[in-house]
Amino acid sequence: MFLPGEAFLYAAVEFDPTLVEECLRSRVIVATPTTLIALLKTIEFGWRQETITHNAEEVQKLGRELYERVAVMGEHFAKLGSSIESTVSAYNKTLSSIESRVLSSARKMSELGAGSDKAIAELEAVEQRPRELPAALQS
């Protein structure tokens, strides 16, 4: 309830000293120009706090979602690293086999005059391994 001046509230309370208590029990707030400004500031502060709380909850939700996505991505990278390591191992074994069983014979044939102008390239094993994720990121 808005009263346009402090004098009106003062006169009403002088007439009925229980007026303020009765208003509070009835859930009525008596506002004068001075108290209305404070009341509006309090309401604005409450709304701002509610917005901040909502935003904090949203940030927490997005943080959890991002963490889960990073964890899944880490698992994929760990599997990819294992696959690369396995591929390199298979390549090197195949290279060793072709070098010792096929290319060595082909080079001997070339030395005996059964080759062509094209030389057989020297094949090199792959020695690099994929960099591993730190243990803290793998779990």
C-alpha positions in Angstrom: 0.0 0.0 0.0 1.5 3.3 -1.0 1.0 6.5 1.0 2.1 9.7 -0.8 3.8 11.1 2.3 5.4 10.2 5.6 2.9 12.4 7.5 0.0 10.2 6.4 1.7 7.1 7.9 2.6 9.0 11.0 -1.0 10.2 11.6 -2.4 6.7 10.9 0.0 5.0 13.4 -0.8 7.7 16.0 -4.5 6.9 15.6 -3.8 3.1 15.7 -0.4 2.0 17.2 -1.0 -1.6 16.1 -1.4 -0.6 12.4 2.1 -1.6 11.3 1.9 -5.0 13.1 -1.6 -5.6 11.6 -0.3 -4.8 8.1 2.6 -7.2 8.5 0.3 -10.0 9.7 -2.0 -9.3 6.7 1.0 -9.4 4.4 0.6 -5.7 3.4 3.6 -3.5 3.1 3.0 0.2 3.8 5.3 2.2 1.6 6.0 5.9 1.7 8.1 7.7 -1.0 11.2 7.0 1.2 10.6 3.4 1.9 9.3 2.7 -1.7 12.8 3.5 -3.1 14.5 1.2 -0.6 11.9 -1.5 -1.3 12.4 -1.3 -5.1 16.2 -1.5 -4.6 15.7 -4.6 -2.5 13.5 -6.2 -5.1 16.0 -5.3 -7.9 18.8 -6.8 -5.8 16.7 -10.0 -5.3 16.1 -10.3 -9.0 19.7 -9.8 -9.8 20.7 -12.5 -7.3 18.2 -14.9 -8.9 19.7 -14.2 -12.3 23.2 -14.8 -11.0 22.1 -18.0 -9.3 20.5 -19.2 -12.5 23.6 -18.3 -14.6 25.8 -20.1 -12.1 23.6 -23.2 -12.3 23.8 -23.1 -16.1 27.6 -22.7 -16.0 27.8 -25.7 -13.7 25.6 -27.7 -16.1 27.7 -26.7 -19.1 30.9 -27.4 -17.2 29.8 -31.0 -16.4 28.8 -31.5 -20.1 32.1 -30.2 -21.3 34.0 -32.4 -18.9 32.1 -35.4 -20.1 32.8 -34.6 -23.7 36.5 -34.0 -23.0 36.7 -37.4 -21.2 35.1 -39.2 -24.2 37.5 -37.4 -26.5 40.4 -38.4 -24.4 39.3 -42.0 -24.6 39.1 -41.8 -28.4 42.6 -40.3 -28.5 43.9 -43.1 -26.3 42.3 -45.7 -28.7 43.6 -43.9 -31.7 47.2 -43.8 -30.2 47.0 -47.6 -29.6 45.7 -48.1 -33.2 48.6 -46.0 -34.6 51.1 -47.9 -32.5 49.6 -51.2 -33.7 49.7 -50.0 -37.3 53.3 -48.9 -37.1 54.2 -52.3 -35.6 52.4 -54.1 -38.4 54.0 -51.8 -41.0 57.5 -52.5 -39.6 57.0 -56.3 -39.5 55.7 -56.2 -43.1 58.6 -54.1 -44.1 61.1 -56.4 -42.5 59.5 -59.4 -44.2 59.4 -57.8 -47.7 62.9 -56.5 -47.3 64.4 -59.9 -46.2 62.3 -62.1 -48.5 61.3 -60.2 -51.6 63.4 -57.1 -52.1 66.7 -58.8 -51.3 66.0 -61.4 -54.0 64.9 -58.7 -56.5 68.2 -56.8 -55.9 70.2 -60.0 -56.5 68.3 -60.5 -59.8 69.2 -57.0 -60.8 72.9 -57.6 -60.1 72.6 -60.6 -62.4 71.3 -58.5 -65.2 67.5 -59.3 -64.8 66.6 -55.8 -63.5 65.6 -52.5 -65.2 66.8 -48.9 -65.1 64.5 -48.3 -62.1 66.1 -48.9 -58.7 64.3 -50.4 -55.9 63.9 -47.8 -53.2 65.3 -48.3 -49.7 62.4 -48.7 -47.3 62.8 -47.4 -43.8 61.0 -48.5 -40.7 58.8 -46.1 -38.8 60.4 -45.4 -35.5 58.2 -42.8 -34.0 55.5 -43.6 -31.5 52.5 -41.6 -30.8 52.8 -39.3 -27.8 50.9 -40.7 -24.8 48.3 -38.7 -22.8 49.3 -38.0 -19.3 47.8 -40.6 -16.9 45.5 -38.0 -15.3 43.8 -37.4 -18.7 43.3 -41.1 -19.5 41.0 -41.9 -16.6 
